[in-house]
């Protein structure tokens, strides 16, 4: 639908605290996001999951799933760079 309209889109996947990334079904989550990426690509979509490679640390989180101000600022810069690289 997006591609037919000449549009592109991104799905952003925020990181979890490192212990949560390692504990909450990491292989299954990775497979899920690979599947999502494969499904959206033909429609002009791109999956951006910088948390998987950005090594966010515990002090950057307010809890297991929410970044604090420091984490948010770094996440914003990473996402902005990823969007630029994708031409979005």
C-alpha positions, 0 to 999 in steps of 0.5 A: 500500500505504501509503495503503491503511493510512492511512500516509504516508512520505518518501524523503530524497535526500541531497546530493552535493558541488557538483562531483559534483552538477554532474558526475554526470548532473544532468539524468538524476538530476533526471528520475529523482527527478521520476519517483520523486516521481510514482510514490510520491505516489499511495501517500502518499509524498513525495520530500524532496530539499533538497540540490538547493536548499540550496547545500551547500558543499565544506567541509560534505562529508567526501568527494563523497557524505558530509556531515561533522558541519557538513553533517550538522547543517544537513542534519538541520535542513533535513530536519526542517523539510521533514518538518514542512511535509509533516505527517510 
